[in-house]
Amino acid sequence: MVDKDLFLHNLAIVAILKNEGYYLKEWIDYHLLAGVDHFYLYDNDSTDNQAEVAKPYVEAGLVDYIPAPGKLMHYVVCNDAVNRFKFHCRYMAFIDGDEFIYPKAEQISGGGYY
């Protein structure tokens, strides 16, 4: 488990999302079951119910929901997440809202996971 003296989270996902409210709950729930323990979700001008779907997770402390308006924001968001949250989590996964990861639990020498 993550040493809370060093990091707040073991594995966090960073994603930029736009109008993905329809399946956001399923996506977050899947990743929670797979071992992700925090999300940095950037909202890129969504007009659907995405913020409403994320709200219970924000209130539970599982999601930081961050506005990211504008065009071509992917690299801006990645840089922002690294600069703001690099000391908050041991590992950060940068994926899209339609991607699903499955982190393995086997620990390798040196403390990392593969």
C-alpha positions as CSV (number, residue, x, y, z in Angstrom):
1,M,0.0,0.0,0.0
2,V,1.1,3.6,-0.5
3,D,3.1,5.2,2.3
4,K,0.8,8.2,3.2
5,D,3.9,10.0,4.6
6,L,5.3,10.1,1.0
7,F,2.2,10.2,-1.3
8,L,-1.5,10.8,-0.9
9,H,-2.3,8.3,-3.6
10,N,-0.6,5.2,-5.1
11,L,-2.1,5.3,-8.6
12,A,-3.9,8.2,-10.1
13,I,-5.5,8.7,-13.5
14,V,-5.2,12.0,-15.4
15,A,-7.8,12.5,-18.2
16,I,-9.2,15.3,-20.2
17,L,-12.9,14.7,-20.8
18,K,-15.6,16.3,-23.0
19,N,-19.2,15.2,-22.9
20,E,-18.5,11.8,-21.4
21,G,-21.1,11.9,-18.7
22,Y,-23.0,9.0,-20.3
23,Y,-20.4,6.4,-19.3
24,L,-18.2,8.3,-16.8
25,K,-19.6,6.4,-13.7
26,E,-18.8,3.1,-15.3
27,W,-15.4,4.3,-16.3
28,I,-14.5,5.6,-12.8
29,D,-16.0,2.5,-11.0
30,Y,-14.1,0.1,-13.2
31,H,-10.8,1.9,-12.5
32,L,-11.5,2.0,-8.7
33,L,-12.0,-1.8,-8.8
34,A,-8.8,-2.2,-10.8
35,G,-6.8,-0.4,-8.2
36,V,-6.8,3.3,-9.1
37,D,-7.3,5.4,-6.0
38,H,-7.6,8.9,-7.4
39,F,-8.5,10.8,-10.5
40,Y,-7.6,14.2,-11.9
41,L,-10.3,14.8,-14.4
42,Y,-10.1,17.9,-16.6
43,D,-13.4,19.1,-18.1
44,N,-12.8,20.5,-21.6
45,D,-16.0,22.5,-22.2
46,S,-18.5,19.7,-21.6
47,T,-22.2,20.6,-22.2
48,D,-23.6,17.3,-20.9
49,N,-24.1,16.0,-17.3
50,Q,-20.5,15.0,-16.9
51,A,-19.9,17.3,-13.9
52,E,-23.1,16.0,-12.2
53,V,-21.9,12.4,-12.7
54,A,-18.5,13.2,-11.2
55,K,-19.9,15.1,-8.2
56,P,-20.3,12.2,-5.8
57,Y,-16.7,11.1,-6.5
58,V,-15.5,14.7,-5.9
59,E,-17.4,14.8,-2.6
60,A,-15.9,11.4,-1.6
61,G,-12.4,12.8,-2.2
62,L,-11.7,10.4,-5.1
63,V,-11.8,13.0,-7.9
64,D,-10.3,16.4,-8.5
65,Y,-12.5,18.0,-11.2
66,I,-10.7,20.8,-13.0
67,P,-12.0,23.1,-15.7
68,A,-9.9,23.0,-18.9
69,P,-11.7,25.2,-21.5
70,G,-10.3,25.8,-24.9
71,K,-9.0,24.0,-28.0
72,L,-6.0,21.7,-28.2
73,M,-5.7,21.4,-24.4
74,H,-4.2,17.9,-24.2
75,Y,-0.6,18.9,-23.6
76,V,-1.6,21.8,-21.4
77,V,-3.6,19.4,-19.2
78,C,-0.7,16.9,-19.0
79,N,1.8,19.6,-18.1
80,D,-0.6,21.0,-15.5
81,A,-1.2,17.7,-13.9
82,V,2.5,16.8,-13.7
83,N,3.4,20.2,-12.3
84,R,0.5,20.3,-9.7
85,F,0.2,16.7,-8.6
86,K,3.6,15.0,-9.2
87,F,4.2,14.8,-5.4
88,H,0.6,13.7,-4.6
89,C,0.8,10.2,-6.2
90,R,3.4,7.5,-6.7
91,Y,2.2,6.7,-10.2
92,M,0.2,8.8,-12.7
93,A,-1.5,7.2,-15.8
94,F,-2.5,9.6,-18.6
95,I,-5.3,8.0,-20.5
96,D,-8.4,9.0,-22.5
97,G,-11.9,8.7,-21.2
98,D,-12.6,5.8,-23.6
99,E,-9.6,3.8,-22.5
100,F,-9.5,1.2,-19.7
101,I,-6.3,0.1,-18.0
102,Y,-5.7,-2.9,-15.7
103,P,-2.7,-2.3,-13.4
104,K,-1.1,-5.5,-12.2
105,A,-0.7,-6.0,-8.5
106,E,2.6,-8.0,-8.6
107,Q,5.3,-5.9,-7.1
108,I,8.7,-6.0,-8.7
109,S,12.0,-5.3,-7.0
110,G,12.6,-1.6,-6.3
111,G,9.0,-1.0,-5.2
112,G,7.5,-0.5,-8.6
113,Y,4.6,-2.3,-10.2
114,Y,4.3,-3.7,-13.7
